[in-house]
Amino acid sequence: MKEQTSSQASVTTMAAPKQTVGVVTAYGRGDLLAAELKTRGFDVTVVDVSNALAKRSFAELEGPFPVARPNPILPAHLEWLMAQSFDEIQNGFCVWLKGGPIEMRGRLSDFYTSNHKAVSLFRDYIETILQSPNKKNEQIRKIEDLPFDDRWMIELSHTFAGNEIRQLPECHLSGEPFPFHQTLDVPIFSEESLQKSQKEIKATGLRWMQTDGISDVQIDRGSVKEIEINMGRKEVLDCRYYVWCLSSEETEAISKKVAQKLFPNNSVRSDWAWRRFQIHSGKSSIDSIVPKYLLLIEDMHFPWAGNNMMILKRRKPDLADLWVRLPSENSRKPDQLKAFSQKLEAQLLKRFPRWSLEIEAPWDEGPPLYPVFEPETKKAFGKIKLSNFIFEGPEVAERLDWAGRFQMQSETMMRLQTLKNQDLAKAAKSAKKDKSDDHALHAP
């Protein structure tokens, strides 16, 4: 009789919930986070929906922004940074104004700092924030008293890789500043390097689902219960937690039904987007004309978008990428893009007369990889109130560059670890209570 009672007691004891995480991702965004979760004891399933979205080139996946030092950083991020190929920008970040270039590192960096007040003030500002994050608000109040010509580089650091675009005097109100002063690298992707990275991630033992789309999600009592996946047949994924590494616009492109359920205030379309153009050089080599990476600004007092601000990345002696922040609607109209390409050609030839070049806009379809929002649009998006759902879309990112992504994933890792510990504590408390009840039941 005692054995039977003991058996019944063990059945009623609450077991710790299984720590399963579903990472919904595309283009490798959530892969490193998934690998890190696996090494920390989570049972991870990666749902890769890249095939359901537009095919992307290596240049697009590398993106317009250089790689800065991430802080904080996960071990999986560090391993990836050590394994990938990068090209260091020798003289650091370079912004080229009408009056000439300003380089943040190299033998002339001290000269530029001492001769440009905006550069020296930026260095003081960024170093203070990095060393004492709690002083950020104090620093912002100080810069608001400065004339724009003295603080333009501080303003630029907040909008350069940010997900938000504001009027020039207010850029400092957006996101985290980009560390122009650091050693910066340009990523170099290839089919081989991306396949090798994905193979190593899969080798951690996580489950990988390459899918053609997601058809539905089930939501109950403020949490996501399961998602329905298209794998040639319908499959259901039931996890304790979910991490969503797609924009709301990408989600809607895959399934409007899913987007409506996950984003109660509706998905949002970006107001602006970084658009890539290709520069084909003729007989003149790009190497002898421009640095490896530079930001061109025509007039720092005009809005930092369109042909007034361009990122130029050299790829080969006769090939470069030109990234421009354009209104999202205009970035998909072939006739407008062709006319804009000709405008860019004329503008670059004024800057670099010795350069023989031709600019084209590769056809781009699907939601933008690097969307930018106006403050009102971000506000309209609102907050997602699902207890077990972590959204990692660009709508909530501080920055769109690699270090910004890694920082967001580090925060997600901390949040999941906290949720896991809370679940385990609840299970332990329940088990202790059951044991106490069982002891009272069998007490003489």
HELIX and SHEET records of a PDB file:
HELIX    1   1 LYS A    2  THR A   12  1                                  11    
HELIX    2   2 ASP A   31  THR A   39  1                                   9    
HELIX    3   3 SER A   50  ALA A   52  5                                   3    
HELIX    4   4 PHE A   58  GLU A   62  1                                   5    
HELIX    5   5 PRO A   75  ALA A   83  1                                   9    
HELIX    6   6 SER A  109  ASN A  115  1                                   7    
HELIX    7   7 LYS A  117  GLN A  131  1                                  15    
HELIX    8   8 PRO A  133  LYS A  135  5                                   3    
HELIX    9   9 LYS A  136  ILE A  143  1                                   8    
HELIX   10  10 PHE A  148  THR A  159  1                                  12    
HELIX   11  11 LEU A  168  LEU A  173  5                                   6    
HELIX   12  12 GLU A  191  LYS A  202  1                                  12    
HELIX   13  13 SER A  248  ILE A  254  1                                   7    
HELIX   14  14 LYS A  256  LEU A  262  1                                   7    
HELIX   15  15 ILE A  286  SER A  288  5                                   3    
HELIX   16  16 GLY A  306  ASN A  308  5                                   3    
HELIX   17  17 ASN A  330  ARG A  332  5                                   3    
HELIX   18  18 PRO A  334  ARG A  351  1                                  18    
HELIX   19  19 PRO A  375  PHE A  381  1                                   7    
HELIX   20  20 PRO A  394  VAL A  396  5                                   3    
HELIX   21  21 TRP A  402  LEU A  441  1                                  40    
SHEET    1   A 5 ARG A 207  GLN A 210  0                                        
SHEET    2   A 5 ASP A  43  ASP A  48  1                                        
SHEET    3   A 5 THR A  20  THR A  25  1                                        
SHEET    4   A 5 TYR A 241  TRP A 244  1                                        
SHEET    5   A 5 PHE A 389  PHE A 391  1                                        
SHEET    1   B 2 SER A  85  GLU A  88  0                                        
SHEET    2   B 2 ASP A 185  ILE A 188 -1                                        
SHEET    1   C 7 GLY A 100  GLU A 103  0                                        
SHEET    2   C 7 CYS A  94  LEU A  97 -1                                        
SHEET    3   C 7 TYR A 293  ILE A 297  1                                        
SHEET    4   C 7 MET A 309  LYS A 316 -1                                        
SHEET    5   C 7 LEU A 319  PRO A 327 -1                                        
SHEET    6   C 7 TRP A 272  SER A 281 -1                                        
SHEET    7   C 7 LEU A 357  GLU A 360 -1                                        
SHEET    1   D 7 GLY A 100  GLU A 103  0                                        
SHEET    2   D 7 CYS A  94  LEU A  97 -1                                        
SHEET    3   D 7 TYR A 293  ILE A 297  1                                        
SHEET    4   D 7 MET A 309  LYS A 316 -1                                        
SHEET    5   D 7 LEU A 319  PRO A 327 -1                                        
SHEET    6   D 7 TRP A 272  SER A 281 -1                                        
SHEET    7   D 7 PRO A 371  VAL A 372 -1                                        
SHEET    1   E 3 GLY A 213  ASP A 220  0                                        
SHEET    2   E 3 SER A 223  ASN A 230 -1                                        
SHEET    3   E 3 LYS A 234  LEU A 237 -1                                        
END                                                                             
